[in-house]
């Protein structure tokens, strides 16, 4: 039972300060039992009697969960929301919120980190040195790819994609971008970015950085034909969602030397990583940490908590994914 008639909110996973305090001011907070699986039926049982769910990207929030009586809001602690059935939420009059904006710089930084690490073989060099194989300087040791002056292709020129383009200016890179929605002319000029179709971007880029949400249209956007068209020295970076890239096709392309390497922070079947990627020295693998700075994750937690607190109090949260919901 709720305490003193206060509304209940289910928090699927711990969030960072000051998020918990913000939630506690607005509602009775219920923690999802750590020993329960993350499946829809279990989440539905835990959500009974709750007006809100604070979810994260690993939580499947589909119609089974969204049909919970009295549920008003799902607050996702992420900018992406492909783990939530938005159409079902809208039909059920459940508001869905996300955390846009606060993670843009951290994610753009990390995309460029992966680009640099893959280009200059940093992970491979680290393992080489730790294993005791460094016996002195050699002119042909660990040769990598030049970043300064290279061509960068950005797939998806939203806030994070623009952030990556901005960072590329410091490396005097030629920037191409593909996006159904063109940037305003002044933004293109400021970033030094040229809009092209996907085929041209794939064919001309030395580095390709992916920044699109996962939708039916972007599922396996990068697959065998795209890998076949890449430069042999190309490096693919993905910090968006794993399934935008066909992981099996990536493995085949890397084995066939259709591209030089990859930097990945996301995976098609997270947390599983394609087993053939793991031993590849030319692939930098990270555990979905592009937004993982203390400041960024704290601000994401606070934003998600404020979104939920607003909904619990009867308001319309500022970061509403489905604004057509009328409550």
N, C-alpha and C positions, 0 to 999 in steps of 0.2 A: 504493500500500500504506500501511496505517496504521503509525505509528511506535511500535515497542515493543509492538505488540498493542493499543494504545489504541483505544477505539471512536471512530468518526468521526461528526461532526455537520455537516450541510450548512446553511450560513447563506445564505439567499436574498438578503439585502440587508444592508449594514452597519448595526449597531446602536450605540447610544451607550454610553459608559463609565457604570458599570463592567461592563456586560454582557459584552464580549469577554473580559475577564480571568476572569470567573466561568465562562464556557464553556471557556476554555483549561485551567482547572484540572481539568475533568472529562473532556475529550475532545480529540481532534485535530479542529480546525475547518477545514472546507473551504468556501471562498467560491464561490458560484454564479458562473459565468463571465459577465462583464458583457456579452459580445457575443452571448449566447444569448437567444432569445426566451422569453417567459414562457408557454410552453404545456406541456401535461401530458407530452408525449413527451420534451421537452427536460429538464424537471424530473426525470422518471423516470431518464433517463440519468445526470444529475448526482448523483442520490441513490443510485446503485448502491454498495453496500458501506457505506452509512451507517445508523446506528441511529436518528438523529433528524434532523428538519428544523425550522429556525427560520424561520417564514414571516411574511409580512405580508399585508395585506388584498388586494393586487393579485395574489397568487399563487393560481392554480387548483389546489387540492389535492384531486383526485378519485380515483376508484378506480384509475386507471392509475398514479398516484403511490403511493397507499396500499398497493398490492399489491407494492411493492418488497420483496424478501426481506430479512428481518432488521430492518425498520423497526419501532421501538417507540413513537416519540412524535413528534407535530407540535406545536410550541410557537408559537402565533400571537401576534405582538406587537400585540395589539389586544384590546379587550373583545368586539367582534363576531367571528363566525367563519363568516359566510355564504360565505366563499371555500373552506370545507372541507366535504366530504361527511361529515357526522358519522355517518350510518348506515353508510356504507361503512367508515369508520375503526373503528367498533365491531365490525362483522362481521369485520374483519381483525385485531382485537385491538390496534389502534394507539391509544394514548392521545392525546387532544387537550387542550391547555391554552390558556388565554387570560390576559389581564391586567386583571381587574376591579378596580374601586375606586380605583386610583391616578390615573385620568384624570377622575374625576367632577367635581371642582371646576373644573378647567381647561375642561372641555367645557361645564359649566353657565355659567361666566363668558362663554364665547364665544357661546353661544346668546343670552345677554342682550345681548352686544355687537352681534350681528346685528340683534336686535330694535330696539335703540336706534338703530343706524345706519340701518336702513330707515325707522323712524318719523320720524327727524329729517333724513333725506335727506343723510347725511354724505358718502357717496361721490359723490353728484351735486354737492354743494356744493364738495367738494374739486376735482373736475374743472372746475367753473365758475370757481373762483378761479384755478386754475393756468392756465386758458385766457385769463386777463386780462379776464373779463367783469364782475368786481366793480368797479363805479364809484361805490359809496356805498350807504349804508343805504336800504332801501325797506320800507315797512310790509307789502307783500305778497310779499316775496322769499323763496323757498324755504320756504313754509309746510308744516309737517309735522303729524304726529299726536301728540296727548298720550299719554304713557305713564303718568304718575302718575294713579292712580284708575281706570285702564282695566280691562277684563276680559281676563284671560289664560287661554286654554285649553291645557292640557298633555295631549298624547296619549302615554300611557305614563308611569307614575309610579314608575319604578324609581329607582335612586340618582341618576341625572342629572336626571330629571324632578323629583324632590324637591328637588334643588339649585336648579333654576330657580324652583320655587315658593317656596323660602326667600328667594331674591334678590328675588322679586316683592313680598314683604312690605315691603321697604324703600321700595317705590314705591306702597304702599297699594293694590295691585291686588286686584281680586276674582279669585280663582283657581278655575277649574273644571278637573276632570281626568276623562279617560276611560281606563279600564284594566279588563281582565277581572277582575283581582284587586284588591279594594278595600283601601285602607290601613286599618290599625287606627284606631279612633275617636280615640284620643289623638293619633295622628300627623296625622289630618285637622284636629283642633282646633289643634295646634301650628302647622301650616302655613296654617291658614285656608283649606283647600281643600275643595271640594264635588265629590263624584263624580256624574257625569251620563252619559247615553248620548252616543254620538258625534254624533248628529244635533243634540242640544241644544247641545253644545259648539261645533259648527260654526256654528250659527245665532246664538249669543249672544256669541261672543268677538271682541274687537277685535284680539287677537294670538293666533296659534295656533303652538305650538312642539311639534315632533315628536321623540319619544324612544323609539321602539320598534325592536326588532331586525327585520331583514329575514327574513321567513318566507313560506311560501305564503299564510298568512292575511293578512299585512300588505303583500304586493305590491300596489301601486297602491291602498293604503288610502284615499288622498286622490286623487280623480279627478273627473270632470265633475259628478256629482250633488253632491259636497261643495263644489266651487267655486261651483256655482249657488246654494247655500244660504248662502254666506258674506255677511257685511256688506260693503257697497261700500268701507268704509274699513278692512277687515281686512288684516292683514299676516301672511304665513305664513313661519315659520322652520323650517328643517330642518338638523339636525346629526346625524341618525341614519344612515340609508342612503338613497341617492338614489332607488332604485326604490320606496320607500314612497310617493313622490309620483309620479303620472303626469305626466312632464315635458311631454309634448305637450299634455295637457289644461291644465296650468298656463299654458303659452304662450297657448293659446286664451282662457283665463279672463282673463289680464292684458290681452290685446288687446281683449277685450270689456268691460273695466273691471268685472269681477265681484268683484275685490278690488283693494286699493290698491297692494300691492307684496309683495316677498318678500326674505328673507335666506337664502341657500343656501351651505352648506359642502360638500355632497355632491351627486352627480349620478347619473342613472340609468345612464349608460354611461361611467363614469369611465375615463380622464381627460377624455373628450369632454364638452363642455357643449353643450346644445341651441343651435344657432346663433342662434335668434331671441331667446334670453335675453340674449345678449351686448350688443346695443345698447340694451337697455331701461334707462333711467335710474332707474326705480323698483325695480330688483332689485340687491341687493348680492350679489356673487359672491366667494367665497373658495375657495382650493384645498385643501380638506379639511385644515384646520389647527386644528380645535377643541381638540385636545389638545396643540398645538404650543407648549409652554413647555419651557425647558431642564430644569427639575425633573421635569415630568411625563414627558416622553419618555425621560429618563434612568431614571426609576423603572420605566417600562414595559419598557425594555430589560433592566434588572436582574431584574425579575420573570420575564420570559420566559426569561432565561438560567438563573435558579434553578430554574424549572420543568423545563427540559431537563436540567440537571445532576442533579436528583433522579431523573429517569427513567433517565438513562444509568447511574446508580449502582445501579439496581435498585429504587428506591423508587417511591411513588405521589405524584406532584406535588400540591401543595395546591390548585391552580386547575384541577382536572380537569373538563372539559366533559362527558365520557362516563364517569362513575364506574363504570358497569356493566362496563367492560372488566376482565377478570381476567388478570393476567400472573404 
